[in-house]
């Protein structure tokens, strides 16, 4: 028969062993998780806000988006004579377009399916880039429709804040992630978009 003091000591010793084993496994799990996270690229920066309120002469109604490609600017008309101006990138030579379209859909952290024509020009592009912070469409996308049909053009963000302010897209309009999140909140589906 074991004396009561020895039984309690044995139980405490077993408990301490189980606890130290659990803590060791937990530390190992944490180290493995850290290792997996360090293998991923850092999360992209949201980029600066390049938005400012400006005087803006237009006959368009408040709530309309006016894109002036030659200025590399997107204007959201806020009231008569006033707009929010966002700096953007526009289509490079051969990829610019004009016309009147509407915002047909909006997506947070969109997935990207490069169009067949784009993949033909750049065969190394994947068929699909899943949604998330590493997607080249950035934090938000507004899908532009003409007469109810997808134009395949978007107003979207970018994970490369230096990728704003020049002719470099395949016809889409690119803002910093910070600015596209702001625009996304202000613009409902059905918004008129005038591309000049």
Z-matrix of the N, CA and C atoms (Angstrom, degrees):
N
C 1 1.442
C 2 1.536 1 110.18
N 3 1.359 2 116.55 1 134.70
C 4 1.456 3 121.48 2 -177.90
C 5 1.517 4 109.62 3 -86.68
N 6 1.342 5 116.64 4 131.87
C 7 1.474 6 118.26 5 176.57
C 8 1.534 7 110.12 6 -63.89
N 9 1.364 8 116.68 7 147.63
C 10 1.463 9 121.02 8 -175.62
C 11 1.520 10 113.19 9 -55.31
N 12 1.301 11 120.56 10 -38.48
C 13 1.473 12 121.77 11 -177.96
C 14 1.523 13 111.65 12 -64.17
N 15 1.327 14 117.09 13 -38.86
C 16 1.459 15 120.51 14 -178.92
C 17 1.526 16 110.23 15 -70.32
N 18 1.334 17 118.36 16 -35.85
C 19 1.464 18 122.41 17 179.47
C 20 1.526 19 109.98 18 -63.50
N 21 1.344 20 116.42 19 -44.61
C 22 1.471 21 120.63 20 178.44
C 23 1.527 22 111.39 21 -63.35
N 24 1.323 23 116.51 22 -40.65
C 25 1.472 24 120.67 23 179.66
C 26 1.522 25 109.96 24 -65.37
N 27 1.338 26 117.18 25 -40.69
C 28 1.467 27 120.60 26 179.59
C 29 1.528 28 110.02 27 -64.93
N 30 1.333 29 117.00 28 -40.88
C 31 1.469 30 120.79 29 179.55
C 32 1.520 31 110.58 30 -64.56
N 33 1.354 32 116.31 31 -40.40
C 34 1.464 33 119.86 32 178.84
C 35 1.522 34 110.64 33 -66.25
N 36 1.321 35 116.79 34 -38.79
C 37 1.462 36 121.13 35 179.51
C 38 1.522 37 110.90 36 -65.25
N 39 1.327 38 117.08 37 -43.15
C 40 1.468 39 121.11 38 177.91
C 41 1.536 40 109.84 39 -63.24
N 42 1.322 41 116.84 40 -43.96
C 43 1.468 42 121.26 41 178.66
C 44 1.517 43 111.82 42 -61.02
N 45 1.335 44 116.51 43 -42.77
C 46 1.464 45 120.40 44 178.99
C 47 1.527 46 110.70 45 -64.38
N 48 1.328 47 117.38 46 -38.65
C 49 1.472 48 120.63 47 178.79
C 50 1.520 49 111.00 48 -64.82
N 51 1.330 50 116.57 49 -44.75
C 52 1.468 51 120.78 50 179.32
C 53 1.525 52 109.70 51 -62.48
N 54 1.326 53 117.15 52 -44.11
C 55 1.461 54 120.91 53 -179.97
C 56 1.531 55 111.15 54 -63.19
N 57 1.345 56 117.01 55 -44.60
C 58 1.468 57 118.32 56 -179.71
C 59 1.520 58 111.28 57 -66.69
N 60 1.345 59 117.74 58 -34.49
C 61 1.465 60 120.79 59 176.12
C 62 1.527 61 110.10 60 -65.00
N 63 1.330 62 117.69 61 -43.16
C 64 1.465 63 121.96 62 178.86
C 65 1.526 64 110.49 63 -63.32
N 66 1.337 65 116.57 64 -42.07
C 67 1.460 66 119.59 65 179.09
C 68 1.522 67 111.08 66 -66.88
N 69 1.321 68 117.91 67 -37.89
C 70 1.460 69 121.30 68 178.81
C 71 1.519 70 110.35 69 -65.11
N 72 1.357 71 116.52 70 -43.22
C 73 1.464 72 119.74 71 178.21
C 74 1.524 73 110.19 72 -64.26
N 75 1.329 74 115.59 73 -40.94
C 76 1.452 75 119.64 74 -179.94
C 77 1.530 76 110.74 75 -62.96
N 78 1.340 77 117.21 76 -42.79
C 79 1.466 78 120.49 77 178.56
C 80 1.521 79 110.42 78 -64.27
N 81 1.334 80 116.35 79 -38.24
C 82 1.469 81 120.46 80 178.38
C 83 1.531 82 110.03 81 -65.36
N 84 1.340 83 116.99 82 -42.84
C 85 1.458 84 121.00 83 178.47
C 86 1.529 85 110.84 84 -61.67
N 87 1.327 86 116.26 85 -42.10
C 88 1.459 87 120.48 86 179.53
C 89 1.525 88 109.88 87 -63.60
N 90 1.336 89 117.07 88 -43.11
C 91 1.469 90 120.65 89 179.40
C 92 1.524 91 110.66 90 -62.19
N 93 1.346 92 116.70 91 -41.95
C 94 1.470 93 119.65 92 178.64
C 95 1.526 94 111.14 93 -64.59
N 96 1.335 95 116.64 94 -42.24
C 97 1.471 96 120.43 95 179.48
C 98 1.526 97 109.96 96 -63.09
N 99 1.355 98 117.08 97 -41.98
C 100 1.464 99 120.21 98 177.93
C 101 1.517 100 111.13 99 -61.30
N 102 1.329 101 115.55 100 -41.14
C 103 1.454 102 120.17 101 -179.99
C 104 1.522 103 110.89 102 -62.43
N 105 1.350 104 116.48 103 -42.80
C 106 1.465 105 119.97 104 178.66
C 107 1.525 106 110.86 105 -63.83
N 108 1.333 107 117.03 106 -40.73
C 109 1.466 108 120.34 107 179.88
C 110 1.523 109 111.47 108 -67.62
N 111 1.329 110 117.46 109 -35.78
C 112 1.464 111 119.00 110 -178.32
C 113 1.526 112 111.32 111 -71.79
N 114 1.349 113 117.46 112 -18.49
C 115 1.459 114 120.64 113 177.22
C 116 1.523 115 111.83 114 -74.64
N 117 1.341 116 117.37 115 -20.60
C 118 1.463 117 121.02 116 -179.21
C 119 1.517 118 109.71 117 -85.19
N 120 1.330 119 116.77 118 148.92
C 121 1.469 120 117.69 119 175.80
C 122 1.524 121 109.61 120 -65.28
N 123 1.324 122 116.75 121 155.60
C 124 1.473 123 118.51 122 179.05
C 125 1.527 124 110.38 123 -63.47
N 126 1.318 125 115.30 124 152.07
C 127 1.461 126 118.97 125 177.38
C 128 1.521 127 109.11 126 -60.22
N 129 1.329 128 116.81 127 139.52
C 130 1.467 129 119.05 128 -178.46
C 131 1.521 130 111.47 129 -67.37
N 132 1.315 131 114.63 130 151.65
C 133 1.462 132 120.11 131 176.31
C 134 1.525 133 109.12 132 -72.24
N 135 1.303 134 116.70 133 149.97
C 136 1.461 135 120.63 134 179.19
C 137 1.524 136 111.18 135 -76.37
N 138 1.312 137 116.68 136 -20.90
C 139 1.459 138 119.95 137 178.57
C 140 1.512 139 111.67 138 86.73
N 141 1.315 140 116.02 139 160.73
C 142 1.466 141 120.31 140 -179.01
C 143 1.524 142 111.12 141 -74.72
N 144 1.322 143 115.14 142 161.88
C 145 1.460 144 119.06 143 170.37
C 146 1.527 145 107.43 144 -86.59
N 147 1.335 146 114.71 145 124.58
C 148 1.466 147 121.13 146 177.51
C 149 1.531 148 109.60 147 -108.28
N 150 1.323 149 116.04 148 23.16
C 151 1.465 150 123.67 149 -176.28
C 152 1.528 151 109.56 150 -91.63
N 153 1.345 152 114.86 151 141.07
C 154 1.463 153 118.43 152 171.89
C 155 1.520 154 109.98 153 -152.38
N 156 1.316 155 115.63 154 151.38
C 157 1.463 156 121.51 155 175.83
C 158 1.523 157 108.18 156 -79.40
N 159 1.342 158 115.52 157 132.56
C 160 1.468 159 120.30 158 -176.81
C 161 1.529 160 110.25 159 -138.77
N 162 1.336 161 114.89 160 160.72
C 163 1.461 162 120.39 161 168.73
C 164 1.528 163 106.59 162 -72.95
N 165 1.347 164 116.14 163 139.21
C 166 1.463 165 118.84 164 -175.08
C 167 1.517 166 109.34 165 -150.94
N 168 1.322 167 116.33 166 111.58
C 169 1.468 168 121.57 167 -179.62
C 170 1.526 169 108.97 168 -85.82
N 171 1.321 170 116.77 169 120.53
C 172 1.462 171 122.19 170 177.70
C 173 1.520 172 109.34 171 -158.94
N 174 1.316 173 115.82 172 156.86
C 175 1.465 174 120.12 173 173.12
C 176 1.525 175 110.68 174 -94.02
N 177 1.348 176 117.23 175 -1.92
C 178 1.468 177 120.75 176 -179.98
C 179 1.525 178 110.86 177 -72.13
N 180 1.313 179 115.37 178 150.32
C 181 1.463 180 122.22 179 -178.64
C 182 1.530 181 111.49 180 -75.49
N 183 1.342 182 117.20 181 153.69
C 184 1.467 183 119.95 182 173.34
C 185 1.531 184 110.09 183 -54.32
N 186 1.334 185 115.15 184 141.76
C 187 1.458 186 121.21 185 -177.31
C 188 1.516 187 113.36 186 96.75
N 189 1.340 188 117.50 187 -12.44
C 190 1.462 189 121.79 188 179.23
C 191 1.525 190 109.74 189 -81.12
N 192 1.320 191 115.72 190 143.36
C 193 1.461 192 121.27 191 172.19
C 194 1.527 193 107.62 192 -98.24
N 195 1.335 194 115.72 193 130.15
C 196 1.462 195 121.40 194 175.21
C 197 1.529 196 106.74 195 -120.23
N 198 1.330 197 115.96 196 121.84
C 199 1.465 198 120.74 197 179.35
C 200 1.522 199 107.96 198 -106.91
N 201 1.324 200 115.39 199 121.77
C 202 1.463 201 121.02 200 176.41
C 203 1.521 202 107.46 201 -109.40
N 204 1.338 203 114.20 202 100.30
C 205 1.466 204 120.03 203 -173.41
C 206 1.520 205 112.63 204 -60.84
N 207 1.356 206 116.37 205 -40.48
C 208 1.462 207 118.62 206 -177.27
C 209 1.528 208 111.71 207 -65.66
N 210 1.333 209 117.52 208 -23.69
C 211 1.470 210 121.75 209 177.07
C 212 1.524 211 111.94 210 -92.09
N 213 1.347 212 116.28 211 -10.26
C 214 1.466 213 121.50 212 -173.20
C 215 1.536 214 109.30 213 53.05
N 216 1.341 215 113.29 214 50.63
C 217 1.459 216 120.01 215 -176.27
C 218 1.519 217 110.63 216 -139.18
N 219 1.315 218 114.72 217 142.21
C 220 1.459 219 123.19 218 172.39
C 221 1.522 220 106.41 219 -114.08
N 222 1.333 221 116.02 220 126.38
C 223 1.462 222 121.54 221 179.46
C 224 1.518 223 109.18 222 -110.83
N 225 1.326 224 116.33 223 130.59
C 226 1.454 225 121.86 224 170.01
C 227 1.522 226 106.42 225 -105.52
N 228 1.338 227 115.61 226 110.80
C 229 1.462 228 120.11 227 -177.20
C 230 1.526 229 108.16 228 -67.26
N 231 1.343 230 116.67 229 123.23
C 232 1.465 231 120.79 230 -178.18
C 233 1.526 232 112.58 231 -101.11
N 234 1.326 233 116.21 232 -33.97
C 235 1.467 234 122.24 233 173.94
C 236 1.511 235 107.22 234 -164.95
N 237 1.303 236 116.71 235 174.40
C 238 1.464 237 120.27 236 -178.32
C 239 1.526 238 110.43 237 -55.07
N 240 1.336 239 116.07 238 120.85
C 241 1.457 240 120.98 239 177.49
C 242 1.522 241 115.16 240 82.25
N 243 1.338 242 117.88 241 3.82
C 244 1.466 243 121.05 242 -177.30
C 245 1.528 244 110.66 243 -134.95
N 246 1.328 245 116.08 244 149.45
C 247 1.468 246 121.03 245 177.48
C 248 1.516 247 109.82 246 -156.39
N 249 1.316 248 115.33 247 161.32
C 250 1.460 249 121.32 248 166.33
C 251 1.519 250 106.42 249 -93.93
N 252 1.313 251 116.43 250 129.81
C 253 1.469 252 121.60 251 -179.30
C 254 1.529 253 108.69 252 -107.30
N 255 1.339 254 115.62 253 125.93
C 256 1.463 255 122.06 254 176.98
C 257 1.526 256 108.28 255 -114.74
N 258 1.316 257 117.47 256 132.80
C 259 1.460 258 120.24 257 174.39
C 260 1.523 259 108.34 258 -76.14
N 261 1.344 260 116.40 259 138.29
C 262 1.459 261 121.11 260 -175.31
C 263 1.530 262 110.41 261 -137.51
N 264 1.309 263 115.16 262 166.30
C 265 1.459 264 121.64 263 164.05
C 266 1.514 265 107.08 264 -102.54
N 267 1.329 266 115.22 265 150.68
C 268 1.465 267 121.43 266 -176.65
C 269 1.523 268 109.59 267 -127.88
N 270 1.335 269 116.03 268 178.02
C 271 1.458 270 121.55 269 -178.72
C 272 1.518 271 112.61 270 -63.07
N 273 1.323 272 115.41 271 136.08
C 274 1.465 273 119.81 272 176.51
C 275 1.526 274 109.42 273 -71.78
N 276 1.317 275 117.15 274 176.02
C 277 1.467 276 121.65 275 -178.65
C 278 1.521 277 110.71 276 -49.65
N 279 1.313 278 115.24 277 130.10
C 280 1.461 279 121.06 278 179.16
C 281 1.518 280 113.81 279 89.18
N 282 1.349 281 117.59 280 -6.19
C 283 1.459 282 120.47 281 -177.72
C 284 1.524 283 112.53 282 -122.81
N 285 1.334 284 116.97 283 8.78
C 286 1.454 285 119.61 284 177.30
C 287 1.518 286 110.79 285 -82.46
N 288 1.300 287 116.54 286 153.44
C 289 1.459 288 121.50 287 178.51
C 290 1.522 289 108.34 288 -152.29
N 291 1.328 290 115.80 289 161.82
C 292 1.460 291 121.97 290 177.51
C 293 1.519 292 108.74 291 -132.87
N 294 1.321 293 115.93 292 166.78
C 295 1.454 294 120.18 293 176.83
C 296 1.511 295 111.60 294 140.81
N 297 1.321 296 114.98 295 -175.92
C 298 1.457 297 122.33 296 179.86
C 299 1.522 298 107.96 297 -115.67
N 300 1.331 299 115.32 298 126.32
C 301 1.461 300 122.34 299 179.88
C 302 1.532 301 108.05 300 -133.88
N 303 1.322 302 115.86 301 -179.47
C 304 1.470 303 120.82 302 176.78
C 305 1.515 304 109.39 303 -131.23
N 306 1.326 305 115.14 304 154.65
C 307 1.462 306 120.05 305 171.38
C 308 1.521 307 106.55 306 -74.87
N 309 1.337 308 116.08 307 113.67
C 310 1.459 309 120.58 308 -176.52
C 311 1.510 310 114.24 309 -97.59
N 312 1.320 311 116.85 310 -20.47
C 313 1.467 312 121.66 311 179.62
C 314 1.519 313 108.10 312 -161.43
N 315 1.328 314 115.19 313 159.57
C 316 1.465 315 121.83 314 178.10
C 317 1.526 316 107.70 315 -136.62
N 318 1.340 317 116.05 316 139.92
C 319 1.460 318 119.57 317 -179.48
C 320 1.517 319 110.49 318 -138.48
N 321 1.344 320 115.43 319 137.34
C 322 1.457 321 121.18 320 171.84
C 323 1.520 322 108.31 321 -88.87
N 324 1.325 323 116.65 322 137.29
C 325 1.466 324 123.47 323 -178.20
C 326 1.530 325 110.21 324 41.89
N 327 1.339 326 116.93 325 65.57
C 328 1.471 327 120.88 326 -173.98
C 329 1.518 328 113.10 327 -70.24
N 330 1.329 329 114.78 328 154.73
C 331 1.466 330 118.34 329 167.50
C 332 1.527 331 107.50 330 -82.59
N 333 1.316 332 116.71 331 164.09
C 334 1.466 333 120.13 332 -178.06
C 335 1.511 334 109.49 333 -129.35
N 336 1.329 335 114.95 334 124.61
C 337 1.459 336 122.42 335 172.91
C 338 1.529 337 106.76 336 -114.22
N 339 1.332 338 117.64 337 99.46
C 340 1.467 339 118.06 338 179.12
C 341 1.525 340 109.91 339 -57.25
N 342 1.334 341 118.48 340 132.84
C 343 1.472 342 120.19 341 178.95
C 344 1.530 343 111.34 342 -58.64
N 345 1.302 344 114.89 343 153.26
C 346 1.472 345 122.40 344 -179.36
C 347 1.537 346 110.88 345 -51.57
N 348 1.337 347 116.06 346 -42.36
C 349 1.465 348 120.43 347 -178.81
C 350 1.538 349 111.10 348 -62.99
N 351 1.317 350 116.19 349 -38.39
C 352 1.460 351 120.50 350 179.52
C 353 1.530 352 110.18 351 -68.80
N 354 1.331 353 116.51 352 -40.10
C 355 1.470 354 119.98 353 178.75
C 356 1.534 355 110.94 354 -67.47
N 357 1.349 356 116.65 355 -30.60
C 358 1.467 357 119.70 356 176.76
C 359 1.535 358 110.11 357 -66.33
N 360 1.355 359 116.56 358 -37.05
C 361 1.465 360 120.48 359 178.51
C 362 1.526 361 111.52 360 -75.76
N 363 1.337 362 115.80 361 -32.87
C 364 1.463 363 121.51 362 -177.56
C 365 1.532 364 108.78 363 -128.78
N 366 1.333 365 117.67 364 82.15
C 367 1.469 366 121.23 365 -174.04
C 368 1.525 367 115.04 366 -59.93
N 369 1.338 368 118.15 367 -18.52
C 370 1.457 369 120.00 368 -179.51
C 371 1.536 370 113.11 369 -78.62
N 372 1.333 371 117.56 370 -6.57
C 373 1.469 372 120.09 371 178.94
C 374 1.527 373 110.52 372 -70.89
N 375 1.327 374 117.20 373 141.63
C 376 1.468 375 120.03 374 176.92
C 377 1.528 376 110.41 375 -76.02
N 378 1.321 377 115.95 376 164.46
C 379 1.471 378 119.57 377 175.65
C 380 1.518 379 110.97 378 -72.45
N 381 1.342 380 116.55 379 -29.56
C 382 1.461 381 120.79 380 -177.12
C 383 1.522 382 109.67 381 -148.58
N 384 1.329 383 115.63 382 134.31
C 385 1.461 384 121.39 383 167.84
C 386 1.526 385 105.20 384 -111.82
N 387 1.342 386 118.08 385 118.28
C 388 1.462 387 120.00 386 -176.02
C 389 1.525 388 112.39 387 -62.64
N 390 1.318 389 114.72 388 159.35
C 391 1.464 390 119.47 389 178.76
C 392 1.521 391 109.66 390 -64.84
N 393 1.308 392 115.33 391 156.42
C 394 1.455 393 120.59 392 178.80
C 395 1.510 394 111.57 393 137.19
N 396 1.326 395 115.69 394 179.60
C 397 1.467 396 119.62 395 -172.07
C 398 1.517 397 114.97 396 -69.52
N 399 1.340 398 119.15 397 -10.81
C 400 1.464 399 120.42 398 -179.62
C 401 1.529 400 111.56 399 -99.19
N 402 1.325 401 117.09 400 4.94
C 403 1.458 402 121.35 401 -177.76
C 404 1.533 403 110.14 402 -76.86
N 405 1.341 404 118.44 403 137.13
C 406 1.469 405 119.32 404 -177.73
C 407 1.526 406 114.45 405 -66.77
N 408 1.341 407 119.16 406 -13.96
C 409 1.469 408 119.60 407 176.36
C 410 1.525 409 111.67 408 -80.66
N 411 1.319 410 117.13 409 -3.99
C 412 1.455 411 120.10 410 175.17
C 413 1.515 412 114.06 411 74.88
N 414 1.325 413 114.30 412 -154.21
C 415 1.461 414 121.76 413 -169.61
C 416 1.523 415 114.80 414 -76.26
N 417 1.313 416 118.29 415 -28.69
C 418 1.471 417 121.61 416 -177.51
C 419 1.523 418 109.34 417 -148.40
N 420 1.348 419 114.71 418 155.60
C 421 1.466 420 119.94 419 174.53
C 422 1.520 421 109.36 420 -141.49
N 423 1.323 422 115.66 421 139.33
C 424 1.462 423 123.44 422 171.95
C 425 1.519 424 105.85 423 -112.46
N 426 1.327 425 117.12 424 122.54
C 427 1.463 426 122.98 425 -174.48
C 428 1.527 427 108.83 426 -92.36
N 429 1.318 428 116.24 427 127.36
C 430 1.460 429 121.51 428 -173.96
C 431 1.523 430 110.73 429 -97.69
N 432 1.340 431 115.35 430 126.58
C 433 1.461 432 122.44 431 -179.24
C 434 1.519 433 110.20 432 -116.97
N 435 1.333 434 115.41 433 145.51
C 436 1.460 435 121.93 434 173.20
C 437 1.520 436 106.89 435 -121.85
N 438 1.331 437 117.14 436 122.82
C 439 1.471 438 122.96 437 -178.81
C 440 1.533 439 111.01 438 51.64
N 441 1.326 440 116.17 439 38.95
C 442 1.465 441 121.31 440 176.97
C 443 1.512 442 114.99 441 81.30
N 444 1.337 443 118.64 442 0.73
C 445 1.473 444 122.14 443 -178.72
C 446 1.525 445 109.98 444 -110.42
N 447 1.320 446 115.51 445 139.13
C 448 1.462 447 121.37 446 179.89
C 449 1.523 448 109.78 447 -64.52
N 450 1.324 449 116.61 448 127.59
C 451 1.464 450 120.93 449 177.88
C 452 1.529 451 111.38 450 -81.72
N 453 1.338 452 117.19 451 -12.62
C 454 1.469 453 125.37 452 -171.83
C 455 1.524 454 111.89 453 72.98
N 456 1.338 455 117.14 454 4.23
C 457 1.461 456 121.32 455 175.99
C 458 1.521 457 109.26 456 -100.03
N 459 1.330 458 115.11 457 149.30
C 460 1.457 459 121.49 458 -177.23
C 461 1.522 460 110.28 459 -134.91
N 462 1.321 461 114.82 460 156.16
C 463 1.457 462 122.15 461 160.86
C 464 1.519 463 102.63 462 -102.53
N 465 1.327 464 117.07 463 119.47
C 466 1.464 465 118.20 464 -173.13
C 467 1.516 466 111.61 465 -146.78
N 468 1.319 467 115.04 466 172.93
C 469 1.456 468 121.88 467 178.61
C 470 1.513 469 111.13 468 -88.05
N 471 1.320 470 114.66 469 -171.40
C 472 1.460 471 120.74 470 175.42
C 473 1.519 472 108.82 471 -151.43
N 474 1.326 473 115.33 472 146.23
C 475 1.460 474 120.44 473 175.73
C 476 1.524 475 111.38 474 -87.23
N 477 1.327 476 116.57 475 1.71
C 478 1.464 477 122.28 476 178.22
C 479 1.527 478 108.02 477 -119.22
N 480 1.342 479 117.49 478 93.67
C 481 1.466 480 119.45 479 -176.84
C 482 1.521 481 113.82 480 -57.04
N 483 1.349 482 117.91 481 -23.31
C 484 1.463 483 119.42 482 177.60
C 485 1.530 484 110.47 483 -77.90
N 486 1.352 485 117.08 484 -3.78
C 487 1.462 486 121.27 485 -179.06
C 488 1.511 487 113.68 486 -89.35
N 489 1.333 488 117.25 487 29.14
C 490 1.466 489 121.89 488 -179.22
C 491 1.523 490 108.95 489 -126.79
N 492 1.354 491 115.36 490 138.01
C 493 1.457 492 119.81 491 174.07
C 494 1.513 493 115.05 492 106.24
N 495 1.333 494 116.90 493 16.89
C 496 1.464 495 118.46 494 179.75
C 497 1.521 496 110.37 495 -146.64
N 498 1.330 497 116.20 496 175.83
C 499 1.464 498 122.30 497 176.11
C 500 1.525 499 106.69 498 -88.04
N 501 1.322 500 117.02 499 107.38
C 502 1.451 501 116.85 500 -176.27
C 503 1.510 502 115.29 501 -156.02
N 504 1.322 503 118.42 502 -0.22
C 505 1.461 504 119.76 503 -176.27
C 506 1.527 505 109.78 504 -97.63
N 507 1.314 506 114.47 505 176.81
C 508 1.472 507 120.38 506 175.24
C 509 1.524 508 110.80 507 -96.68
N 510 1.322 509 116.32 508 30.18
C 511 1.463 510 121.49 509 177.27
C 512 1.512 511 113.89 510 115.84
N 513 1.339 512 117.22 511 -12.02
C 514 1.467 513 120.38 512 177.51
C 515 1.526 514 109.51 513 -81.42
N 516 1.324 515 115.54 514 171.47
C 517 1.457 516 122.43 515 179.50
C 518 1.522 517 107.67 516 -118.44
N 519 1.324 518 116.41 517 119.94
C 520 1.459 519 122.52 518 -169.35
C 521 1.517 520 110.94 519 -111.91
N 522 1.341 521 115.95 520 130.48
C 523 1.463 522 123.87 521 176.45
C 524 1.527 523 108.26 522 -119.04
N 525 1.332 524 117.26 523 166.18
C 526 1.468 525 118.37 524 170.07
C 527 1.531 526 107.82 525 -64.10
N 528 1.327 527 116.80 526 157.47
C 529 1.464 528 119.43 527 177.48
C 530 1.522 529 111.35 528 -59.56
N 531 1.316 530 117.56 529 -39.10
C 532 1.464 531 121.24 530 178.71
C 533 1.528 532 110.37 531 -57.78
N 534 1.329 533 116.48 532 -45.81
C 535 1.467 534 120.04 533 -177.53
C 536 1.517 535 112.60 534 -74.48
N 537 1.328 536 118.47 535 -36.20
C 538 1.466 537 118.34 536 -179.16
C 539 1.526 538 110.48 537 -69.43
N 540 1.328 539 117.71 538 -31.20
C 541 1.474 540 120.01 539 175.47
C 542 1.528 541 109.57 540 -65.37
N 543 1.327 542 116.55 541 -41.97
C 544 1.468 543 120.76 542 178.15
C 545 1.533 544 110.51 543 -62.54
N 546 1.334 545 116.77 544 -48.75
C 547 1.467 546 121.00 545 -179.82
C 548 1.522 547 110.87 546 -61.53
N 549 1.314 548 117.33 547 -42.71
C 550 1.463 549 123.97 548 -179.05
C 551 1.534 550 110.84 549 -54.90
N 552 1.341 551 116.04 550 -41.25
C 553 1.472 552 120.52 551 -179.34
C 554 1.526 553 112.16 552 -69.91
N 555 1.317 554 117.05 553 -28.58
C 556 1.468 555 121.49 554 -174.18
C 557 1.530 556 113.57 555 -88.87
N 558 1.330 557 117.50 556 -18.96
C 559 1.463 558 121.06 557 -168.22
C 560 1.532 559 111.09 558 -111.88
N 561 1.331 560 118.52 559 118.77
C 562 1.470 561 120.01 560 176.23
C 563 1.518 562 112.18 561 -84.06
N 564 1.321 563 115.48 562 163.63
C 565 1.464 564 120.76 563 171.64
C 566 1.531 565 107.72 564 -61.74
N 567 1.322 566 116.04 565 139.94
C 568 1.456 567 120.99 566 -177.04
C 569 1.512 568 113.82 567 98.84
N 570 1.350 569 116.90 568 -6.45
C 571 1.465 570 120.64 569 -179.76
C 572 1.531 571 110.57 570 -61.16
N 573 1.319 572 115.42 571 135.53
C 574 1.465 573 121.75 572 176.02
C 575 1.519 574 109.56 573 -75.51
N 576 1.346 575 115.80 574 135.81
C 577 1.462 576 122.04 575 179.51
C 578 1.531 577 107.02 576 -126.16
N 579 1.320 578 116.51 577 119.48
C 580 1.467 579 122.79 578 179.51
C 581 1.529 580 107.40 579 -106.47
N 582 1.321 581 116.24 580 116.94
C 583 1.468 582 121.74 581 -179.94
C 584 1.518 583 108.04 582 -103.79
N 585 1.321 584 116.95 583 117.61
C 586 1.467 585 122.53 584 -177.28
C 587 1.518 586 110.92 585 -113.42
